[in-house]
Amino acid sequence: MHCGRIIVNMNELINNNISFDNNFEYAYNLCLANCSHIELINMLKNGNIAEKQIAALKMDYINNIDDVNALLNNLTGCDGKIREAVAFKINYFLLNDKNVRSLFAESSADVFAKASIDINANICRLIVDSAFMLKSYKVFSLDYVNQIVNYIYEALIELDKFVFKDKKYVINKQLFKLYWCLEALNFFPEYVSDEDLKKIMTECSKQSEYTVREKVASLIQKTNIAPEVRKLLSNDDNYYVQQMLHHPCFF
């Protein structure tokens, strides 16, 4: 592998069982190296954890759909350090270069939806915000929202199965998923049917986690659907849920 002034014999390192992920010096030198765009894309496709993470952060521009896919293929199903670096860079590109938005919109909305419920809240935030920047692309938005709605129903079904003896982290995982799915819907309410919105808001308003109910309250403000849920949450036990309905501008 050649990258700037760094020359690494991959086979030699592998044969000697040298771990890139634990090799601070290698990662440090890679950060300093002057890598070409092609080398960065190759690292995203074939590198180890450190290489993929650094390659994503060092990318300066998007050339084509192949570059987009090199990022998206590392947004889910890999180490968290890679996912977070890729999520950050996708958000950066969409925010700073409107010309690349159509390329991301052409790619699978399912990847964005899956990353929106990552176990890392930083990734969820970055990708939900990134999806919002693609809202003007109708096909993408419909596909993205349909998957988000499916995730909500799946989470509600799982929560209905739980009993008191279930481990708290298992329940919290589903509540976490609900929270971020509702956050996503707050950006795309017009892409959800009134029937689904009403059902989702009704069921989610019953959840014990106040942050989930707070997101429902925010959604109610944007849709004016389910007045009975509005009335219920207006008298919610939690101050923040109440205030979301009475003073949404403060949130």
DAPE-V213724 format. One record per residue. RES is the residue in three letters. SS is DSSP state (@ for helix, = for strand, . for the rest). BURIAL is 1 if it has 24 or more other ideal C-beta (glycine too) atoms within 12 Angstrom, else 0. D_FIRST is the distance of its C-alpha to the first C-alpha in whole Angstrom. Layout:
res=RES ss=SS burial=BURIAL d_first=D_FIRST
res=RES ss=SS burial=BURIAL d_first=D_FIRST
This chain:
res=MET ss=. burial=1 d_first=0
res=HIS ss== burial=0 d_first=4
res=CYS ss== burial=1 d_first=7
res=GLY ss=. burial=0 d_first=10
res=ARG ss=. burial=0 d_first=11
res=ILE ss== burial=1 d_first=8
res=ILE ss== burial=0 d_first=6
res=VAL ss=. burial=1 d_first=5
res=ASN ss=. burial=0 d_first=6
res=MET ss=@ burial=0 d_first=7
res=ASN ss=@ burial=0 d_first=10
res=GLU ss=@ burial=0 d_first=11
res=LEU ss=@ burial=0 d_first=11
res=ILE ss=@ burial=0 d_first=13
res=ASN ss=@ burial=0 d_first=15
res=ASN ss=. burial=0 d_first=16
res=ASN ss=. burial=0 d_first=17
res=ILE ss=. burial=0 d_first=15
res=SER ss=. burial=0 d_first=16
res=PHE ss=@ burial=1 d_first=13
res=ASP ss=@ burial=0 d_first=16
res=ASN ss=@ burial=0 d_first=18
res=ASN ss=. burial=0 d_first=16
res=PHE ss=@ burial=0 d_first=18
res=GLU ss=@ burial=0 d_first=16
res=TYR ss=@ burial=1 d_first=13
res=ALA ss=@ burial=1 d_first=14
res=TYR ss=@ burial=0 d_first=16
res=ASN ss=@ burial=0 d_first=13
res=LEU ss=@ burial=1 d_first=11
res=CYS ss=@ burial=0 d_first=15
res=LEU ss=@ burial=0 d_first=15
res=ALA ss=. burial=1 d_first=12
res=ASN ss=. burial=0 d_first=13
res=CYS ss=. burial=1 d_first=11
res=SER ss=. burial=0 d_first=12
res=HIS ss=@ burial=0 d_first=14
res=ILE ss=@ burial=0 d_first=12
res=GLU ss=@ burial=1 d_first=9
res=LEU ss=@ burial=1 d_first=11
res=ILE ss=@ burial=1 d_first=13
res=ASN ss=@ burial=0 d_first=10
res=MET ss=@ burial=1 d_first=10
res=LEU ss=@ burial=1 d_first=13
res=LYS ss=@ burial=0 d_first=14
res=ASN ss=@ burial=0 d_first=11
res=GLY ss=. burial=1 d_first=10
res=ASN ss=. burial=1 d_first=13
res=ILE ss=@ burial=1 d_first=16
res=ALA ss=@ burial=1 d_first=14
res=GLU ss=@ burial=1 d_first=11
res=LYS ss=@ burial=1 d_first=14
res=GLN ss=@ burial=1 d_first=17
res=ILE ss=@ burial=1 d_first=15
res=ALA ss=@ burial=1 d_first=14
res=ALA ss=@ burial=1 d_first=17
res=LEU ss=@ burial=1 d_first=19
res=LYS ss=@ burial=1 d_first=17
res=MET ss=. burial=1 d_first=18
res=ASP ss=. burial=0 d_first=20
res=TYR ss=. burial=0 d_first=22
res=ILE ss=. burial=1 d_first=22
res=ASN ss=. burial=0 d_first=22
res=ASN ss=. burial=0 d_first=23
res=ILE ss=@ burial=0 d_first=24
res=ASP ss=@ burial=0 d_first=21
res=ASP ss=@ burial=1 d_first=20
res=VAL ss=@ burial=1 d_first=23
res=ASN ss=@ burial=1 d_first=22
res=ALA ss=@ burial=1 d_first=18
res=LEU ss=@ burial=1 d_first=20
res=LEU ss=@ burial=1 d_first=23
res=ASN ss=. burial=1 d_first=22
res=ASN ss=. burial=1 d_first=20
res=LEU ss=. burial=1 d_first=24
res=THR ss=. burial=1 d_first=26
res=GLY ss=. burial=0 d_first=25
res=CYS ss=. burial=1 d_first=22
res=ASP ss=. burial=1 d_first=22
res=GLY ss=@ burial=0 d_first=24
res=LYS ss=@ burial=1 d_first=22
res=ILE ss=@ burial=1 d_first=20
res=ARG ss=@ burial=1 d_first=23
res=GLU ss=@ burial=1 d_first=25
res=ALA ss=@ burial=1 d_first=22
res=VAL ss=@ burial=1 d_first=22
res=ALA ss=@ burial=1 d_first=26
res=PHE ss=@ burial=1 d_first=26
res=LYS ss=@ burial=1 d_first=24
res=ILE ss=@ burial=1 d_first=26
res=ASN ss=@ burial=1 d_first=29
res=TYR ss=@ burial=1 d_first=28
res=PHE ss=@ burial=1 d_first=27
res=LEU ss=@ burial=1 d_first=30
res=LEU ss=@ burial=0 d_first=32
res=ASN ss=@ burial=0 d_first=31
res=ASP ss=. burial=0 d_first=30
res=LYS ss=@ burial=0 d_first=33
res=ASN ss=@ burial=0 d_first=32
res=VAL ss=@ burial=1 d_first=29
res=ARG ss=@ burial=1 d_first=32
res=SER ss=@ burial=0 d_first=33
res=LEU ss=@ burial=1 d_first=29
res=PHE ss=@ burial=1 d_first=29
res=ALA ss=@ burial=1 d_first=33
res=GLU ss=@ burial=0 d_first=32
res=SER ss=. burial=1 d_first=29
res=SER ss=. burial=0 d_first=31
res=ALA ss=@ burial=1 d_first=33
res=ASP ss=@ burial=0 d_first=33
res=VAL ss=@ burial=1 d_first=30
res=PHE ss=@ burial=1 d_first=31
res=ALA ss=@ burial=1 d_first=34
res=LYS ss=@ burial=1 d_first=33
res=ALA ss=@ burial=1 d_first=31
res=SER ss=. burial=1 d_first=34
res=ILE ss=. burial=1 d_first=35
res=ASP ss=. burial=1 d_first=32
res=ILE ss=. burial=0 d_first=33
res=ASN ss=. burial=1 d_first=32
res=ALA ss=@ burial=0 d_first=34
res=ASN ss=@ burial=0 d_first=32
res=ILE ss=@ burial=1 d_first=30
res=CYS ss=@ burial=1 d_first=33
res=ARG ss=@ burial=1 d_first=35
res=LEU ss=@ burial=1 d_first=32
res=ILE ss=@ burial=1 d_first=32
res=VAL ss=@ burial=1 d_first=35
res=ASP ss=@ burial=1 d_first=35
res=SER ss=@ burial=1 d_first=33
res=ALA ss=@ burial=1 d_first=35
res=PHE ss=@ burial=1 d_first=38
res=MET ss=. burial=1 d_first=36
res=LEU ss=. burial=1 d_first=36
res=LYS ss=. burial=1 d_first=40
res=SER ss=. burial=0 d_first=41
res=TYR ss=. burial=1 d_first=39
res=LYS ss=@ burial=0 d_first=42
res=VAL ss=@ burial=0 d_first=40
res=PHE ss=@ burial=1 d_first=37
res=SER ss=@ burial=1 d_first=40
res=LEU ss=@ burial=0 d_first=42
res=ASP ss=@ burial=1 d_first=39
res=TYR ss=@ burial=1 d_first=38
res=VAL ss=@ burial=1 d_first=41
res=ASN ss=@ burial=1 d_first=42
res=GLN ss=@ burial=1 d_first=40
res=ILE ss=@ burial=1 d_first=40
res=VAL ss=@ burial=1 d_first=44
res=ASN ss=@ burial=0 d_first=43
res=TYR ss=@ burial=1 d_first=41
res=ILE ss=@ burial=1 d_first=44
res=TYR ss=@ burial=0 d_first=47
res=GLU ss=@ burial=0 d_first=45
res=ALA ss=@ burial=1 d_first=45
res=LEU ss=@ burial=1 d_first=48
res=ILE ss=@ burial=0 d_first=49
res=GLU ss=@ burial=0 d_first=47
res=LEU ss=@ burial=1 d_first=49
res=ASP ss=@ burial=0 d_first=52
res=LYS ss=@ burial=0 d_first=51
res=PHE ss=. burial=0 d_first=51
res=VAL ss=. burial=0 d_first=54
res=PHE ss=. burial=0 d_first=54
res=LYS ss=. burial=0 d_first=53
res=ASP ss=. burial=0 d_first=49
res=LYS ss=. burial=0 d_first=47
res=LYS ss=@ burial=0 d_first=46
res=TYR ss=@ burial=0 d_first=43
res=VAL ss=@ burial=0 d_first=43
res=ILE ss=@ burial=1 d_first=46
res=ASN ss=@ burial=0 d_first=44
res=LYS ss=@ burial=0 d_first=41
res=GLN ss=@ burial=1 d_first=43
res=LEU ss=@ burial=1 d_first=44
res=PHE ss=@ burial=1 d_first=41
res=LYS ss=@ burial=1 d_first=40
res=LEU ss=@ burial=1 d_first=44
res=TYR ss=@ burial=1 d_first=43
res=TRP ss=@ burial=1 d_first=40
res=CYS ss=@ burial=1 d_first=41
res=LEU ss=@ burial=1 d_first=44
res=GLU ss=@ burial=1 d_first=42
res=ALA ss=@ burial=1 d_first=41
res=LEU ss=@ burial=1 d_first=44
res=ASN ss=. burial=1 d_first=45
res=PHE ss=. burial=1 d_first=43
res=PHE ss=. burial=1 d_first=44
res=PRO ss=@ burial=1 d_first=48
res=GLU ss=@ burial=0 d_first=49
res=TYR ss=@ burial=1 d_first=47
res=VAL ss=. burial=1 d_first=48
res=SER ss=. burial=0 d_first=52
res=ASP ss=@ burial=0 d_first=55
res=GLU ss=@ burial=0 d_first=55
res=ASP ss=@ burial=1 d_first=52
res=LEU ss=@ burial=1 d_first=52
res=LYS ss=@ burial=1 d_first=55
res=LYS ss=@ burial=0 d_first=54
res=ILE ss=@ burial=1 d_first=51
res=MET ss=@ burial=1 d_first=53
res=THR ss=@ burial=1 d_first=56
res=GLU ss=@ burial=1 d_first=54
res=CYS ss=@ burial=1 d_first=52
res=SER ss=. burial=1 d_first=54
res=LYS ss=. burial=0 d_first=56
res=GLN ss=. burial=1 d_first=53
res=SER ss=. burial=0 d_first=53
res=GLU ss=. burial=1 d_first=50
res=TYR ss=@ burial=1 d_first=51
res=THR ss=@ burial=1 d_first=48
res=VAL ss=@ burial=1 d_first=48
res=ARG ss=@ burial=1 d_first=52
res=GLU ss=@ burial=1 d_first=51
res=LYS ss=@ burial=1 d_first=48
res=VAL ss=@ burial=1 d_first=51
res=ALA ss=@ burial=1 d_first=53
res=SER ss=@ burial=1 d_first=51
res=LEU ss=@ burial=1 d_first=51
res=ILE ss=@ burial=1 d_first=54
res=GLN ss=@ burial=1 d_first=55
res=LYS ss=@ burial=1 d_first=53
res=THR ss=@ burial=1 d_first=54
res=ASN ss=. burial=0 d_first=58
res=ILE ss=. burial=1 d_first=58
res=ALA ss=. burial=1 d_first=59
res=PRO ss=@ burial=0 d_first=62
res=GLU ss=@ burial=0 d_first=63
res=VAL ss=@ burial=1 d_first=60
res=ARG ss=@ burial=1 d_first=60
res=LYS ss=@ burial=0 d_first=63
res=LEU ss=@ burial=0 d_first=62
res=LEU ss=@ burial=1 d_first=59
res=SER ss=@ burial=1 d_first=61
res=ASN ss=. burial=0 d_first=63
res=ASP ss=. burial=1 d_first=60
res=ASP ss=. burial=0 d_first=60
res=ASN ss=. burial=0 d_first=57
res=TYR ss=@ burial=0 d_first=57
res=TYR ss=@ burial=1 d_first=54
res=VAL ss=@ burial=1 d_first=55
res=GLN ss=@ burial=1 d_first=58
res=GLN ss=@ burial=0 d_first=57
res=MET ss=@ burial=1 d_first=54
res=LEU ss=@ burial=1 d_first=57
res=HIS ss=@ burial=0 d_first=60
res=HIS ss=. burial=0 d_first=57
res=PRO ss=@ burial=0 d_first=54
res=CYS ss=@ burial=0 d_first=53
res=PHE ss=@ burial=0 d_first=52
res=PHE ss=. burial=0 d_first=49
